[in-house]
Structures are given as C-alpha cells and as structure tokens.
Amino acid sequence: MMDEDNIEIVVEPGNWQTPGKAKRWKWQVRQKDPAKSLVRGSATGTKQMAHDAAEAARAKFLARIAR
C-alpha cells in the first residue's frame, strides 16, 4: 500500500487564461519519492476549488489502490 505522507498536491495557475472569465488552474497529485505524477487535472474558479478537486482525485486514487 502507498504511504499517504509520500503524496503531495500541487496547484498552479493555468497558462491559458481568458480575460473576463474565471481563472483556470492546473493541479497534480504527485508521489514525492520517487517523483511520479499520479493524477492530473484542471479546474476553473478559485485556487481552493482546484485544491478541492485534487483532494477528491487523491482520495479516489488511494481508494482504488487499496482494493
């Protein structure tokens, strides 16, 4: 089973912002050691909304590998 302390969430501004629209964010759930991307995605809105989406993806990923 994967150690939860070895997983991090990274949220960064997307590089495809549209003037007048909600801000876009790209997020990633990563394994720290060895460095490896586990889940990626994007969200529109606040940075917190993007972080929440990444948390949900992290939980879903951990549930899937726990089977």
Secondary structure by P-SEA (a helix, b strand, c coil): ccccccbbbbbbbbccccccccbbbbbbbcccccccccccccccccaaaaaaaaaaaaaaaaaaaac
